[in-house]
Amino acid sequence: MNLHLKTKENKKIASEITISGSKSESNRLLILQQLFPSISIDNLSDSDDTHHLQEALSSTNEIADIGHAGTAMRFLTAFFSTQEGSVKILQGSERMHNRPIEILVDALRSLGAEIQYLEKEGYPPIRIIGKKLTKDKVSINGNVSSQYISALMLIASSLENGLEIQLEGKITSVPYIKMTLALLHQIGIVASFEGNIISVEPKKDIQSKNITVESDWSSASYFYSLIALSEIGSSVKLSAYKQDSLQGDSCLARIYKHFGVATKFEENSITLTKERKHNTEVLVEDLKNAPDIAQTIAVTSFGLGVACELTGLHTLKIKETDRLEALREELTNLGAEIEVTNESLHLKASEKINEDVSIATYNDHRMAMAFAPLAFKVPITILEAEVVTKSYRNFWNDMREIGIETEDVK
């Protein structure tokens, strides 16, 4: 499905949108619920990733295909390693079979896990034979995907002796580690993160607990972009959000002040308002703790003619696509002057946006959603637009609700 996007003459927004639960929180809680069935969860994410995770956890089939769902691959690798007597093959899309998992597998093997690579060494698909893991110490690099670290944290309390995780070197994506820690605390597990050491104590069971998942801040980023690109006075109310969020992407509220967007926190919701013209100075941000919003910020900057310097983006090289190269290619097609390195993006200010450009999405949901708000500036076409279901199934309906017209094109 390819969608041509444009807006009506009136580009002033006034709308209310409800966004489903955070994929990051949902997927962590589903693993914990499997280990501690007394947990109940409200406002789960409706993303493909979460659906894949739920299917893999509930299915009795030996093979679990998790498609493009990287979080599911990492969390399930750790989970199934602890399930004594079970045999599971985890596989996914072609891109998933080219996303490394060796660092996590090595860490689990050091704890006694039995995991085999079925094709390429260090990459899925993998075969896991569940065992009782009794070792209580493991080391892992701190500058890798935080999902590896969170995967170990999630299974830690179910291990007979708990787990101490030694993080080697510089630690990136700290908010995601803290999110996992906070969810452990919410369900009554004793755990700490001090210096380079994460400690999780063993726990046999927990009291009944109901947890409501906060809505996804990464999904909110596209509405921040829409408001930034719209007329002064535009606003949108989003639910359900908290000021004391566990999600690193909540830094959007601070960053988008640069683009003239104010965030008002209310009970269980936020209202975004375009209060003033954007700042024309270069936006400089280190996004090592929130790399998933880099694409949105880069597109917003380009749409407003604002230069930006974004760093801390090394994990974007191994996502659904090489997101830095994908951004460079598509923004260049739109008329941008942009350079990328292995961990940074450098965009020059430009006044012109090429119209009716077709944006390739590279099987990456965030490419489709990050570029959609540009329709408030020029007509564009999003190729393979259905890819958004990976994290946000209702995305195109919500875009129409807010004033973007969509038309199927070949």
C-alpha positions in Angstrom: 0.0 0.0 0.0 1.4 3.4 -1.1 -0.3 6.5 0.3 -0.2 10.0 -1.2 -0.5 12.5 1.6 -1.6 16.2 1.4 -3.5 18.6 3.7 -6.4 21.0 3.3 -5.9 24.7 3.0 -6.6 25.2 6.7 -3.6 23.8 8.5 -4.6 24.7 12.0 -5.1 21.6 14.1 -7.5 21.0 17.0 -8.0 17.4 17.9 -7.9 14.7 20.6 -6.1 11.3 20.0 -5.8 8.2 22.2 -2.6 6.3 21.7 -2.1 2.7 22.8 0.3 1.6 25.4 4.0 1.8 25.2 5.5 -1.1 23.2 8.6 -1.0 25.5 6.6 -1.2 28.7 4.1 -3.7 27.3 6.8 -6.2 26.1 8.6 -6.1 29.4 5.4 -6.6 31.4 4.4 -9.6 29.2 7.6 -11.4 30.1 7.2 -10.6 33.8 3.5 -11.7 33.6 4.7 -15.1 32.2 7.0 -15.5 35.1 4.5 -14.1 37.7 1.0 -14.9 36.5 -0.6 -12.8 39.3 0.2 -9.7 37.2 -2.7 -8.2 35.1 -2.0 -5.6 32.5 -4.2 -2.8 31.0 -3.7 -0.6 27.9 -1.3 -3.0 26.2 0.4 -1.9 23.0 -1.5 -2.9 19.8 1.8 -3.0 17.9 2.8 -6.0 15.7 5.8 -6.4 18.0 3.6 -7.0 21.0 1.3 -9.3 19.1 4.3 -11.4 18.0 5.5 -11.6 21.6 2.1 -12.6 22.9 1.8 -15.3 20.2 5.2 -16.7 20.9 4.5 -16.9 24.7 1.1 -18.6 24.3 1.9 -20.9 21.4 2.8 -24.6 21.9 4.6 -24.7 18.5 8.3 -25.4 18.6 8.9 -22.6 16.0 8.2 -19.0 16.9 8.4 -16.5 14.0 8.6 -12.9 15.4 8.9 -11.1 12.0 10.7 -7.8 12.4 10.2 -7.6 16.2 13.7 -7.0 17.7 12.5 -6.6 21.2 10.6 -9.9 21.1 13.7 -11.7 19.7 15.9 -10.4 22.6 13.4 -10.9 25.4 12.2 -14.3 24.2 15.8 -15.6 23.8 16.4 -14.9 27.5 13.0 -16.1 28.6 13.0 -19.5 26.8 16.5 -20.1 28.1 15.1 -20.4 31.6 12.1 -22.7 30.7 13.3 -26.1 31.8 12.4 -28.9 29.4 11.2 -26.6 26.6 12.7 -26.5 23.1 12.1 -23.4 21.0 13.3 -22.1 17.6 13.2 -18.4 17.3 13.2 -17.0 13.7 12.1 -13.8 12.0 12.3 -11.8 8.8 15.3 -11.6 6.6 16.3 -8.3 8.3 16.0 -10.0 11.7 18.3 -12.7 10.6 20.9 -10.0 9.9 20.5 -8.3 13.3 23.2 -9.5 15.8 22.3 -11.4 18.9 25.7 -12.8 19.8 26.3 -10.5 22.8 23.1 -11.7 24.5 23.6 -15.3 23.6 27.2 -15.3 25.0 25.9 -13.7 28.2 23.2 -16.4 28.6 25.6 -19.2 27.7 28.0 -18.0 30.5 25.0 -18.5 32.8 24.6 -22.1 31.5 22.0 -21.6 28.8 22.0 -23.9 25.8 21.5 -22.0 22.6 22.5 -23.0 19.0 22.8 -20.9 15.9 20.9 -22.6 13.0 22.4 -20.6 10.1 24.9 -17.8 10.6 27.1 -17.6 13.7 25.9 -14.7 15.9 22.5 -14.2 14.3 19.0 -15.7 14.4 17.5 -18.1 13.8 18.4 -19.9 17.0 17.4 -23.1 18.8 17.0 -22.8 22.6 16.8 -25.7 25.0 15.4 -24.5 28.3 17.4 -25.3 31.4 17.6 -24.4 35.1 20.2 -21.6 35.3 21.9 -21.4 38.7 24.9 -19.1 38.1 24.3 -15.6 39.6 26.8 -13.3 37.9 27.2 -12.2 34.3 29.1 -9.5 32.4 27.9 -7.7 29.3 29.0 -4.6 27.4 27.1 -1.5 28.5 27.3 0.3 25.1 25.2 -2.3 23.3 21.5 -2.4 22.8 19.8 -1.9 26.2 17.4 -4.7 25.1 20.2 -7.3 25.8 20.6 -5.9 29.3 16.8 -5.7 29.9 16.4 -9.2 28.7 18.7 -10.4 31.5 17.1 -8.2 34.1 13.6 -9.6 33.2 14.5 -13.2 33.9 16.8 -12.4 36.8 14.3 -12.7 39.6 13.1 -16.1 38.4 16.6 -17.5 38.7 17.2 -19.6 41.9 20.0 -17.2 43.1 18.9 -14.0 41.4 21.5 -12.2 39.2 24.2 -9.6 39.3 24.9 -8.0 35.9 28.3 -6.3 35.5 28.1 -3.6 32.7 31.5 -3.2 31.0 32.5 0.2 29.7 30.3 3.2 28.8 26.6 2.6 29.3 24.1 3.8 26.7 20.3 3.9 26.6 20.1 4.2 30.4 16.4 5.3 30.5 15.4 1.9 29.0 17.4 0.1 31.7 15.8 2.3 34.4 12.4 1.6 32.8 13.0 -2.2 33.3 14.2 -1.5 36.9 11.1 0.6 37.7 8.8 -2.1 36.4 10.6 -4.7 38.6 10.1 -2.4 41.5 6.4 -2.0 40.7 5.7 -5.7 41.0 7.7 -6.0 44.2 11.0 -7.3 43.1 14.1 -6.0 44.9 16.6 -4.7 42.4 19.2 -2.0 42.1 21.3 -0.2 39.5 24.4 1.5 41.0 27.5 2.4 39.0 28.1 -0.4 36.6 26.3 -3.1 38.6 22.7 -4.2 38.3 21.5 -6.6 41.1 18.2 -8.4 41.0 17.2 -10.6 44.0 15.3 -13.9 43.4 11.5 -14.0 43.9 9.3 -17.0 43.9 5.9 -15.3 43.6 4.3 -11.9 44.0 0.9 -10.6 45.2 -1.8 -9.8 42.6 -0.9 -6.6 40.8 -2.7 -4.6 38.1 -0.5 -2.3 36.0 -1.8 0.2 33.5 0.7 0.8 30.7 1.5 4.4 29.8 0.9 5.4 26.2 3.9 5.3 23.9 6.0 8.4 23.8 7.7 7.4 20.5 4.2 7.5 18.9 3.6 10.9 20.5 6.7 12.2 18.6 4.8 12.3 15.3 2.2 14.6 16.8 4.9 16.8 18.2 6.2 17.0 14.6 2.7 17.8 13.2 2.1 20.6 15.7 5.6 22.0 15.1 4.9 22.1 11.3 1.4 23.5 11.7 0.2 27.1 12.3 0.5 28.9 15.6 -2.5 28.1 17.8 -2.7 24.5 16.6 -3.1 21.9 19.4 -3.7 18.2 20.0 -4.6 16.4 23.2 -3.0 12.9 23.6 -3.8 10.3 26.2 -2.6 8.5 28.3 0.6 10.2 29.4 2.4 10.9 32.7 4.8 13.7 33.7 6.9 11.2 35.7 7.2 8.9 32.7 9.5 5.8 32.6 10.1 6.3 28.9 13.3 8.1 27.7 11.4 9.5 24.7 9.5 11.8 27.1 12.4 14.2 26.5 10.3 15.3 23.5 8.5 17.8 25.8 11.9 19.6 26.3 13.3 19.2 22.8 10.2 20.5 20.9 10.3 23.8 22.8 13.0 24.6 20.2 10.3 24.2 17.5 7.7 26.4 19.4 5.7 23.5 20.9 4.5 23.7 24.5 3.5 20.6 26.5 0.8 20.9 29.1 0.6 17.9 31.5 -2.9 17.2 32.8 -4.3 14.2 34.6 -3.5 11.2 32.4 -3.0 13.3 29.2 -0.8 15.9 27.5 -1.8 18.8 25.3 0.7 20.0 22.6 0.3 23.6 21.4 2.2 25.6 18.8 2.6 28.7 20.9 5.2 30.6 18.9 7.5 30.5 15.8 10.4 28.0 15.9 13.9 28.9 17.1 16.1 29.4 14.0 19.3 28.4 15.9 21.0 25.0 15.3 19.3 22.3 17.3 22.1 20.3 19.1 21.0 17.1 20.8 22.7 13.9 22.2 20.0 11.2 21.7 21.9 8.3 23.1 19.1 7.8 25.7 16.3 8.3 23.1 17.5 7.2 19.7 14.0 6.2 18.4 13.0 9.8 18.1 16.0 10.9 15.9 14.1 10.3 12.6 11.2 12.5 13.7 13.4 15.3 15.0 15.5 15.3 11.7 12.3 15.5 9.6 10.8 18.3 11.7 14.1 20.2 11.5 14.2 19.9 7.7 10.5 20.8 7.4 11.1 24.0 9.4 14.4 24.9 7.7 16.3 24.5 10.9 19.8 23.0 11.0 20.4 20.1 13.5 23.3 18.2 14.9 22.2 14.9 16.4 24.6 12.5 18.1 24.5 9.3 20.1 22.8 7.4 17.3 25.1 4.3 16.9 22.3 1.9 17.6 20.3 3.1 14.6 22.7 1.3 12.3 21.3 -2.1 13.4 17.5 -1.4 13.6 14.9 -2.5 11.0 17.2 -0.8 8.5 20.3 1.4 8.7 18.2 4.3 9.8 21.0 6.9 9.4 21.6 5.9 5.8 17.9 5.7 5.1 17.4 9.3 6.5 20.3 10.6 4.4 18.9 9.1 1.2 15.2 10.2 1.7 16.0 13.7 3.0 18.4 14.2 0.2 15.7 13.3 -2.3 13.5 16.0 -0.6 16.3 18.6 -1.2 18.2 18.5 2.1 21.9 18.9 2.6 22.7 16.2 5.1 25.7 14.1 6.2 25.7 11.1 8.5 28.4 9.1 10.3 28.2 5.8 12.2 26.7 7.6 15.1 25.6 11.1 14.1 23.5 13.2 11.7 24.3 16.7 10.5 21.5 18.6 8.6 22.0 22.1 7.2 19.2 24.7 7.2 17.3 24.8 3.9 14.3 26.8 2.6 13.1 24.5 -0.2 11.3 21.2 0.1 10.8 19.2 -3.1 7.2 18.3 -3.7 5.6 15.0 -4.6 8.6 12.9 -3.6 8.0 9.2 -2.9 9.6 8.2 0.5 11.0 4.7 0.7 10.4 3.1 4.1 12.9 0.2 4.0 10.5 -2.1 6.1 10.9 0.4 8.9 7.8 1.7 10.6 9.6 4.8 11.9 10.6 5.9 8.4 6.9 6.0 7.3 5.7 7.8 10.5 8.5 10.3 10.8 8.0 11.6 7.2 4.2 11.7 7.3 4.0 15.1 9.1 5.8 16.7 6.1 2.5 16.6 4.3 1.7 19.8 6.3 4.4 21.4 4.1 4.2 19.6 0.7 2.4 16.7 -0.8 4.4 13.5 -0.5 3.9 9.8 -1.1 4.8 7.1 1.6 5.7 3.8 0.0 4.7 0.5 1.7 2.8 2.6 4.2 1.3 -0.5 6.0 4.7 -0.9 7.7 3.4 1.4 10.5 1.5 -1.6 12.1 4.8 -2.7 13.6 4.3 -0.2 16.4 1.2 1.8 15.7 -1.7 0.1 14.0 -4.1 3.1 14.0 -1.5 5.6 12.7 -3.1 6.4 9.3 -6.6 6.8 10.9 -5.2 9.2 13.4 -3.4 11.1 10.7 -6.7 11.5 8.9 -8.3 12.6 12.1 -5.8 15.4 12.5 -6.2 16.7 9.0 -3.9 14.8 6.6 -5.7 13.5 3.6 -4.6 10.1 2.3 -5.1 8.5 -1.1 -4.0 5.0 -2.2 -1.7 5.1 -5.2 0.2 2.5 -7.3 
